[in-house]
Amino acid sequence: MAILIDDPIWPFRGELWAHLVSDESYDELHRFAGDIGIPKHTFQGDHYDIPKRLWATAVDAGATPTDPRVLVRKLREAGLRKRKVSG
């Protein structure tokens, strides 16, 4: 039962981004994101993208900094990982 966040190392649109996930449920993740001001419409299927400028806010609110590989593994173990559909 944790909210996990990796380091903001993912570049996009001139900023660095982190991934915010739950290893429990999407409901837990949506509540946490809402509590720190992240709109639900920005949900990316199994995670939220968090800009570097909000990383400390997420950690201060209780997100656990986690290596990106561990974050994905925890997401898979919880059965919450969504695969991109290629096509």
Secondary structure by P-SEA (a helix, b strand, c coil): ccccccccccccccbbbbbbbbcccaaaaaaaaaaaccccccccccbbbbcccaaaaaaaabbbbbcaaaaaaaaaaaccbbbbbcc
